[in-house]
Amino acid sequence: MFESLQAARADAILGLIAEHRNDSRPDKIDLGVGVYRTSEGVTPVLDVVKKAEQILIDTQVSKSYIGTAGAADFNAAMQALVFGDDAPDERLTTIQSPGGSGSLRVAASLILRAAPDVTVWASEPTWANHIPLLGGAGLKLKSYPYYDTDKHVIRIDEMLATLRSLPAGDVVLLHACCHNPSGLDPSIDEWAAITEVVVERGLVPFIDMAYQGFAKDLDADAHAVRYMAARVPEMIVSSSCSKNFGLYRDRVGTLTILSGDSEAREIVDSQVNNVVRTIYSVPPDHGAAVVSLIIRDSGLRGDWLIELATMRGRLQKMRGLLSDALEEQAPGHDFSHLRRAVGMFCFLGVSAEQVAKLKQDYGVYMTDSSRINVAGITRDNVSYLAEAIAATLPAA
Ligand SMILES: Cc1ncc(COP(=O)(O)O)c(C=O)c1O
């Protein structure tokens, strides 16, 4: 049977990680990989996670299955974290999911059950796995303009014009904050304009929030979710705890569906749980139990907020340092867009040829699109990095 298979296309980022690992140059720099790292190059287990894990070890009495929806205390805590105090609870269903990816996958099946012919519109560009993941589940996908690669701004007018042309019921996939890969998020006014079109056209927002707390703070980063939840009849929100709790491999996230009313919510709730049963049956528990302890205990929550602010601050600082170093090393070239970005990613804004040269001549690794993860920058490597980038630029 398996003889009929062709090898799957290699994952570009995984290939880049392997190339970087095999590079023996001591000053090599990895700006490709999609995880947070400290100045020592480590993706740490947060101290608060260690504390919560110890509590779990001491108090957990069973490893029996949890239900398809996961743990009720975790779901309630996450719903409050994402939707805030004014959440329209009676219309919300939240389930625990295996990471943000698991949540997206369950959402895809739910959309297909509810409206098999709709198109899901994703930003151009978007997270590299959005299209394979949602398309692989069977959804039809198209894209709306988002990032202007020359001017390094959001193509808001073109985005709105595309949304205005969509048929009612189509789904619009949006990044709540820290847009991956561009690092550029709509302003408060732009979110209002997007919401207005969504309501006017009867579109369904599908918000992916993989970086809550990585741009400004937990509440500000949830603005789009909360603003839309107060104005649209239906919405899908996928949330990941991989980055903000550093729980990547433990697979923690939630899927929340906002239904038109409490009756519709009951039906959606039964369907979403049924979808889970047919895919992975029940979610993993450990990471979610850790997150639940942290969010619900004021002491642990305070500790978490400090560690979250440290991660966010480091990303901002490194982005600023690179921008300063480039101003010095590459006069006449404009890299001011780096400072406008938030979160882990942004585009450096160089060509694929320059990306190849950076890798070959300097051991600096990033994706062909020149998306960089600023967590790969340190005080020690930033001068070398700016020099390498400057050396690959055309004369100003
Ligand atoms: C925009 C976006 N959505 C979803 C995910 C998936 O996150 P998880 O690792 O929790 O599946 C990522 C991870 O990089 C992401 O960047």
The ligand as an SDF file (V2000), in Angstrom:
LIG
                    3D

 16 16  0  0  0  0  0  0  0  0999 V2000
   -0.2810   32.4370   14.0110 C   0  0  0  0  0  0  0  0  0  0  0  0
   -0.1040   31.1160   14.6650 C   0  0  0  0  0  0  0  0  0  0  0  0
   -1.1770   30.3470   14.8980 N   0  0  0  0  0  0  0  0  0  0  0  0
   -1.0780   29.1510   15.4770 C   0  0  0  0  0  0  0  0  0  0  0  0
    0.1480   28.6400   15.8580 C   0  0  0  0  0  0  0  0  0  0  0  0
    0.1890   27.2540   16.4600 C   0  0  0  0  0  0  0  0  0  0  0  0
    0.5440   27.2300   17.7550 O   0  0  0  0  0  0  0  0  0  0  0  0
    0.6610   25.8410   18.5640 P   0  0  0  0  0  0  0  0  0  0  0  0
    2.1020   25.5560   18.6710 O   0  0  0  0  0  0  0  0  0  0  0  0
    0.0280   26.1470   19.8610 O   0  0  0  0  0  0  0  0  0  0  0  0
   -0.0700   24.8000   17.8080 O   0  0  0  0  0  0  0  0  0  0  0  0
    1.2990   29.3890   15.6340 C   0  0  0  0  0  0  0  0  0  0  0  0
    2.6130   28.8610   16.0010 C   0  0  0  0  0  0  0  0  0  0  0  0
    3.6460   29.3020   15.6310 O   0  0  0  0  0  0  0  0  0  0  0  0
    1.1680   30.6670   15.0230 C   0  0  0  0  0  0  0  0  0  0  0  0
    2.2320   31.4330   14.7870 O   0  0  0  0  0  0  0  0  0  0  0  0
  1  2  1  0
  2  3  1  0
  2 15  2  0
  3  4  2  0
  4  5  1  0
  5  6  1  0
  5 12  2  0
  6  7  1  0
  7  8  1  0
  8  9  2  0
  8 10  1  0
  8 11  1  0
 12 13  1  0
 12 15  1  0
 13 14  2  0
 15 16  1  0
M  END
$$$$
